[in-house]
Amino acid sequence: MDYILPLIVGFLAAFIGLLAPSMLNMTAARTSIEKGKAAGIQFAAGAASVVFIQAFIAVTFAKYLVAHPEVITQLKTAAIFVLLALSVFFFMQARKKFKAEGKQKKGSSYLTGLGMSSLNMLAIPFYLAMATLAESKGWMEIVQPYSTIYVVGAVLGAFSLFATYASFAEVIAKRAAFIAKNINYILSALFIILAISTAIQVFG
Protein backbone atom coordinates (compact mmCIF):
# COMPACT_ATOMS: atom_id res chain seq x y z
CA MET A 1 0.00 0.00 0.00
CA ASP A 2 2.96 2.31 0.70
CA TYR A 3 3.93 2.03 -2.98
CA ILE A 4 0.42 2.14 -4.43
CA LEU A 5 -0.65 5.36 -2.72
CA PRO A 6 2.06 7.60 -4.28
CA LEU A 7 1.12 6.12 -7.68
CA ILE A 8 -2.54 6.99 -7.13
CA VAL A 9 -1.66 10.48 -5.85
CA GLY A 10 0.49 11.18 -8.92
CA PHE A 11 -2.15 9.81 -11.29
CA LEU A 12 -4.99 11.84 -9.79
CA ALA A 13 -2.86 14.99 -9.53
CA ALA A 14 -2.10 14.91 -13.26
CA PHE A 15 -5.50 13.68 -14.46
CA ILE A 16 -7.61 16.07 -12.39
CA GLY A 17 -5.14 18.93 -12.75
CA LEU A 18 -5.27 18.69 -16.55
CA LEU A 19 -8.98 17.89 -16.79
CA ALA A 20 -10.09 21.43 -17.62
CA PRO A 21 -9.47 22.58 -21.22
CA SER A 22 -5.83 23.63 -21.54
CA MET A 23 -3.26 24.15 -24.27
CA LEU A 24 -2.20 20.49 -24.16
CA ASN A 25 -5.46 18.56 -23.99
CA MET A 26 -7.17 20.88 -26.47
CA THR A 27 -4.23 20.51 -28.85
CA ALA A 28 -4.50 16.73 -28.45
CA ALA A 29 -8.10 17.05 -29.62
CA ARG A 30 -7.10 19.38 -32.45
CA THR A 31 -4.38 16.98 -33.61
CA SER A 32 -6.83 14.09 -33.61
CA ILE A 33 -9.30 16.11 -35.66
CA GLU A 34 -6.75 17.24 -38.24
CA LYS A 35 -4.54 14.15 -38.50
CA GLY A 36 -6.51 11.25 -37.05
CA LYS A 37 -6.86 9.47 -33.71
CA ALA A 38 -3.47 7.71 -33.98
CA ALA A 39 -1.72 11.08 -34.32
CA GLY A 40 -3.68 12.39 -31.34
CA ILE A 41 -2.50 9.44 -29.24
CA GLN A 42 1.08 10.07 -30.40
CA PHE A 43 0.74 13.70 -29.31
CA ALA A 44 -0.57 12.47 -25.95
CA ALA A 45 2.45 10.19 -25.55
CA GLY A 46 4.85 13.02 -26.38
CA ALA A 47 3.21 15.44 -23.97
CA ALA A 48 3.11 12.83 -21.20
CA SER A 49 6.81 12.02 -21.73
CA VAL A 50 7.74 15.57 -20.71
CA VAL A 51 5.58 15.25 -17.60
CA PHE A 52 8.09 12.67 -16.35
CA ILE A 53 10.88 15.27 -16.45
CA GLN A 54 8.71 18.04 -15.00
CA ALA A 55 7.39 15.96 -12.11
CA PHE A 56 10.84 14.48 -11.47
CA ILE A 57 12.38 17.96 -11.20
CA ALA A 58 9.56 19.01 -8.88
CA VAL A 59 10.11 16.19 -6.38
CA THR A 60 13.91 16.05 -6.72
CA PHE A 61 14.37 19.75 -5.99
CA ALA A 62 11.33 20.06 -3.72
CA LYS A 63 13.19 21.42 -0.72
CA TYR A 64 15.19 23.89 -2.86
CA LEU A 65 12.11 25.19 -4.70
CA VAL A 66 10.17 25.63 -1.46
CA ALA A 67 13.10 27.59 -0.02
CA HIS A 68 13.47 29.72 -3.19
CA PRO A 69 9.98 30.87 -4.27
CA GLU A 70 11.55 33.40 -6.64
CA VAL A 71 12.35 30.52 -9.01
CA ILE A 72 8.64 29.67 -9.18
CA THR A 73 7.86 33.33 -9.89
CA GLN A 74 10.38 33.37 -12.74
CA LEU A 75 8.80 30.26 -14.27
CA LYS A 76 5.35 31.83 -14.07
CA THR A 77 6.62 35.08 -15.63
CA ALA A 78 8.13 33.15 -18.54
CA ALA A 79 4.84 31.29 -18.91
CA ILE A 80 2.98 34.58 -19.52
CA PHE A 81 5.02 35.34 -22.65
CA VAL A 82 4.82 31.74 -23.89
CA LEU A 83 1.03 31.70 -23.51
CA LEU A 84 0.64 35.03 -25.32
CA ALA A 85 2.81 33.81 -28.20
CA LEU A 86 0.74 30.62 -28.48
CA SER A 87 -2.45 32.68 -28.43
CA VAL A 88 -1.25 34.70 -31.44
CA PHE A 89 -0.13 31.53 -33.23
CA PHE A 90 -3.48 29.75 -32.91
CA PHE A 91 -5.39 32.92 -33.80
CA MET A 92 -3.43 33.07 -37.07
CA GLN A 93 -4.14 29.38 -37.62
CA ALA A 94 -7.83 30.04 -37.06
CA ARG A 95 -7.82 32.66 -39.81
CA LYS A 96 -6.99 29.96 -42.32
CA LYS A 97 -9.90 28.21 -43.98
CA PHE A 98 -10.89 25.05 -42.12
CA LYS A 99 -10.92 21.85 -44.17
CA ALA A 100 -12.54 18.72 -42.80
CA GLU A 101 -10.83 16.62 -45.44
CA GLY A 102 -7.71 16.82 -47.51
CA LYS A 103 -4.02 16.16 -47.09
CA GLN A 104 -2.92 15.51 -43.58
CA LYS A 105 -0.32 17.85 -42.15
CA LYS A 106 3.19 16.42 -42.05
CA GLY A 107 5.39 16.26 -38.99
CA SER A 108 5.70 14.05 -35.95
CA SER A 109 2.78 14.43 -33.57
CA TYR A 110 4.92 12.85 -30.84
CA LEU A 111 7.58 15.56 -31.23
CA THR A 112 4.87 18.23 -31.31
CA GLY A 113 3.60 16.88 -27.99
CA LEU A 114 7.13 16.98 -26.59
CA GLY A 115 7.62 20.56 -27.72
CA MET A 116 4.32 21.95 -26.48
CA SER A 117 4.50 20.16 -23.15
CA SER A 118 8.01 21.57 -22.65
CA LEU A 119 6.52 25.08 -22.91
CA ASN A 120 4.24 24.46 -19.93
CA MET A 121 6.13 26.51 -17.35
CA LEU A 122 3.46 25.97 -14.69
CA ALA A 123 3.86 22.18 -14.58
CA ILE A 124 6.83 22.07 -12.19
CA PRO A 125 5.20 24.35 -9.55
CA PHE A 126 1.98 22.32 -9.89
CA TYR A 127 3.58 18.90 -9.33
CA LEU A 128 5.66 20.37 -6.51
CA ALA A 129 2.52 21.70 -4.81
CA MET A 130 0.68 18.38 -5.19
CA ALA A 131 3.60 16.36 -3.83
CA THR A 132 4.04 18.74 -0.89
CA LEU A 133 0.31 18.59 -0.14
CA ALA A 134 0.33 14.78 -0.27
CA GLU A 135 3.30 14.67 2.11
CA SER A 136 1.58 17.02 4.55
CA LYS A 137 -1.46 14.72 4.53
CA GLY A 138 0.71 11.68 5.22
CA TRP A 139 -0.13 10.06 1.88
CA MET A 140 3.49 9.84 0.72
CA GLU A 141 7.02 10.94 1.51
CA ILE A 142 9.13 12.95 -0.92
CA VAL A 143 11.97 10.44 -0.73
CA GLN A 144 12.96 7.52 -2.93
CA PRO A 145 11.41 5.26 -4.10
CA TYR A 146 8.12 7.05 -3.40
CA SER A 147 9.10 10.13 -5.39
CA THR A 148 9.72 8.08 -8.54
CA ILE A 149 6.45 6.17 -8.07
CA TYR A 150 4.65 9.52 -7.77
CA VAL A 151 6.30 10.66 -11.01
CA VAL A 152 5.25 7.48 -12.84
CA GLY A 153 1.70 7.99 -11.60
CA ALA A 154 1.73 11.56 -12.93
CA VAL A 155 2.90 10.36 -16.36
CA LEU A 156 0.15 7.72 -16.50
CA GLY A 157 -2.46 10.25 -15.39
CA ALA A 158 -1.35 12.83 -17.95
CA PHE A 159 -1.31 10.31 -20.79
CA SER A 160 -4.73 8.98 -19.85
CA LEU A 161 -6.19 12.49 -19.86
CA PHE A 162 -4.55 13.56 -23.13
CA ALA A 163 -5.56 10.27 -24.79
CA THR A 164 -9.14 10.79 -23.60
CA TYR A 165 -9.25 14.21 -25.27
CA ALA A 166 -7.72 12.74 -28.45
CA SER A 167 -10.30 9.96 -28.50
CA PHE A 168 -13.20 12.30 -27.74
CA ALA A 169 -12.09 14.49 -30.65
CA GLU A 170 -13.72 12.02 -33.04
CA VAL A 171 -17.07 12.80 -31.44
CA ILE A 172 -16.27 16.52 -31.67
CA ALA A 173 -15.48 16.21 -35.39
CA LYS A 174 -18.66 14.25 -36.15
CA ARG A 175 -21.23 15.82 -33.85
CA ALA A 176 -19.94 19.29 -33.03
CA ALA A 177 -18.83 20.86 -36.29
CA PHE A 178 -18.74 24.32 -34.74
CA ILE A 179 -16.08 23.30 -32.23
CA ALA A 180 -14.12 21.42 -34.88
CA LYS A 181 -14.18 24.45 -37.15
CA ASN A 182 -13.32 26.98 -34.48
CA ILE A 183 -11.03 24.99 -32.18
CA ASN A 184 -8.08 27.26 -33.03
CA TYR A 185 -10.09 30.28 -31.88
CA ILE A 186 -10.92 28.37 -28.69
CA LEU A 187 -7.24 27.63 -28.11
CA SER A 188 -6.28 31.26 -28.79
CA ALA A 189 -8.84 32.57 -26.30
CA LEU A 190 -7.83 29.92 -23.77
CA PHE A 191 -4.17 30.97 -23.90
CA ILE A 192 -5.10 34.63 -23.34
CA ILE A 193 -7.15 33.67 -20.28
CA LEU A 194 -4.30 31.55 -18.93
CA ALA A 195 -1.81 34.37 -19.55
CA ILE A 196 -4.01 36.91 -17.72
CA SER A 197 -4.62 34.58 -14.76
CA THR A 198 -0.89 33.84 -14.52
CA ALA A 199 -0.05 37.55 -14.67
CA ILE A 200 -2.50 38.19 -11.80
CA GLN A 201 -0.74 35.51 -9.73
CA VAL A 202 2.69 37.00 -10.42
CA PHE A 203 1.97 40.72 -10.26
CA GLY A 204 -1.29 40.82 -8.29
JOBEL-V678941 format. One record per residue. N is the residue number from 1. RES is the residue in one letter. PHI is phi in whole degrees, -180 to 180 (999 if undefined). PSI is psi in whole degrees, -180 to 180 (999 if undefined). NEAR is the number of other C-alpha atoms within 10 Angstrom. Layout:
N,RES,PHI,PSI,NEAR / N,RES,PHI,PSI,NEAR
//
This chain:
1,M,999,-32,6 / 2,D,-62,-30,10 / 3,Y,-90,-29,13 / 4,I,-74,-39,13 / 5,L,-62,-46,17 / 6,P,-61,-33,28 / 7,L,-64,-45,25 / 8,I,-66,-42,18 / 9,V,-61,-47,22 / 10,G,-63,-43,27 / 11,F,-62,-50,25 / 12,L,-67,-36,18 / 13,A,-60,-47,23 / 14,A,-72,-46,27 / 15,F,-65,-50,21 / 16,I,-71,-38,12 / 17,G,-64,-28,17 / 18,L,-103,4,18 / 19,L,-63,-42,15 / 20,A,-68,150,10 / 21,P,-52,127,13 / 22,S,-141,178,16 / 23,M,-62,-31,22 / 24,L,-82,-51,24 / 25,N,-70,-32,25 / 26,M,-71,-32,21 / 27,T,-72,-32,24 / 28,A,-61,-42,32 / 29,A,-66,-43,30 / 30,R,-62,-42,26 / 31,T,-63,-42,25 / 32,S,-65,-37,27 / 33,I,-68,-44,26 / 34,E,-82,-32,21 / 35,K,-124,-5,17 / 36,G,107,161,17 / 37,K,-61,-40,22 / 38,A,-60,-41,15 / 39,A,-67,-37,21 / 40,G,-63,-40,30 / 41,I,-67,-38,26 / 42,Q,-63,-42,25 / 43,F,-60,-44,33 / 44,A,-60,-41,32 / 45,A,-65,-41,25 / 46,G,-64,-46,24 / 47,A,-64,-40,29 / 48,A,-69,-30,28 / 49,S,-61,-39,20 / 50,V,-70,-29,22 / 51,V,-59,-34,28 / 52,F,-58,-47,20 / 53,I,-66,-45,14 / 54,Q,-63,-47,26 / 55,A,-68,-36,28 / 56,F,-65,-43,22 / 57,I,-62,-42,17 / 58,A,-60,-46,26 / 59,V,-81,-30,27 / 60,T,-69,-40,17 / 61,F,-107,28,13 / 62,A,-55,-51,20 / 63,K,-64,-38,13 / 64,Y,-66,-45,12 / 65,L,-66,-37,18 / 66,V,-66,-36,16 / 67,A,-80,-16,10 / 68,H,-129,75,11 / 69,P,-63,-18,11 / 70,E,-65,-26,11 / 71,V,-66,-42,14 / 72,I,-62,-42,17 / 73,T,-62,-41,17 / 74,Q,-63,-40,12 / 75,L,-64,-42,17 / 76,K,-67,-38,22 / 77,T,-64,-44,19 / 78,A,-62,-36,15 / 79,A,-63,-34,20 / 80,I,-59,-48,21 / 81,F,-69,-37,13 / 82,V,-64,-45,16 / 83,L,-65,-40,24 / 84,L,-65,-41,18 / 85,A,-63,-41,16 / 86,L,-66,-36,19 / 87,S,-61,-45,25 / 88,V,-64,-42,17 / 89,F,-59,-50,14 / 90,F,-72,-27,18 / 91,F,-66,-42,19 / 92,M,-65,-37,13 / 93,Q,-65,-37,15 / 94,A,-67,-26,18 / 95,R,-71,-20,11 / 96,K,-76,151,9 / 97,K,-68,129,8 / 98,F,-77,135,14 / 99,K,-126,122,10 / 100,A,-74,-25,12 / 101,E,-132,169,9 / 102,G,130,-167,8 / 103,K,-69,137,9 / 104,Q,-76,146,9 / 105,K,-69,141,10 / 106,K,-83,168,7 / 107,G,113,150,9 / 108,S,-78,120,13 / 109,S,-68,-31,24 / 110,Y,-63,-46,19 / 111,L,-66,-35,15 / 112,T,-62,-42,19 / 113,G,-62,-42,25 / 114,L,-59,-47,21 / 115,G,-65,-48,15 / 116,M,-69,-39,17 / 117,S,-66,-32,22 / 118,S,-66,-24,17 / 119,L,-81,-8,17 / 120,N,-79,88,21 / 121,M,-71,-15,20 / 122,L,-90,-6,18 / 123,A,-66,-46,22 / 124,I,-61,-49,21 / 125,P,-59,-36,23 / 126,F,-65,-51,18 / 127,Y,-68,-29,26 / 128,L,-65,-46,24 / 129,A,-62,-42,17 / 130,M,-67,-40,20 / 131,A,-67,-42,27 / 132,T,-64,-41,20 / 133,L,-64,-44,13 / 134,A,-63,-38,19 / 135,E,-68,-40,14 / 136,S,-66,-27,11 / 137,K,-87,-6,10 / 138,G,81,17,9 / 139,W,-84,-24,14 / 140,M,-162,165,23 / 141,E,-115,142,19 / 142,I,-86,64,20 / 143,V,-141,161,10 / 144,Q,-74,146,11 / 145,P,-90,5,11 / 146,Y,-65,-34,19 / 147,S,-62,-45,23 / 148,T,-66,-39,20 / 149,I,-64,-40,22 / 150,Y,-60,-43,31 / 151,V,-63,-44,28 / 152,V,-61,-41,21 / 153,G,-62,-40,26 / 154,A,-64,-40,29 / 155,V,-63,-46,27 / 156,L,-64,-40,23 / 157,G,-66,-43,26 / 158,A,-64,-46,32 / 159,F,-63,-42,26 / 160,S,-60,-42,19 / 161,L,-69,-47,24 / 162,F,-62,-42,29 / 163,A,-65,-34,25 / 164,T,-64,-44,18 / 165,Y,-64,-41,26 / 166,A,-65,-39,30 / 167,S,-71,-40,20 / 168,F,-68,-20,16 / 169,A,-60,-29,26 / 170,E,-62,-40,18 / 171,V,-66,-40,13 / 172,I,-61,-46,21 / 173,A,-64,-35,19 / 174,K,-88,-37,10 / 175,R,-114,-11,11 / 176,A,-134,71,12 / 177,A,-59,-33,13 / 178,F,-61,-46,10 / 179,I,-65,-43,15 / 180,A,-61,-39,23 / 181,K,-74,-32,19 / 182,N,-113,18,14 / 183,I,-63,-30,23 / 184,N,-68,-37,24 / 185,Y,-63,-41,19 / 186,I,-62,-45,20 / 187,L,-63,-43,25 / 188,S,-61,-48,23 / 189,A,-65,-38,17 / 190,L,-62,-43,18 / 191,F,-66,-36,23 / 192,I,-64,-44,18 / 193,I,-62,-44,15 / 194,L,-64,-40,18 / 195,A,-64,-44,22 / 196,I,-64,-45,14 / 197,S,-65,-36,13 / 198,T,-68,-40,20 / 199,A,-64,-37,16 / 200,I,-65,-40,10 / 201,Q,-64,-39,12 / 202,V,-80,-45,15 / 203,F,-105,-9,8 / 204,G,-73,999,7
//
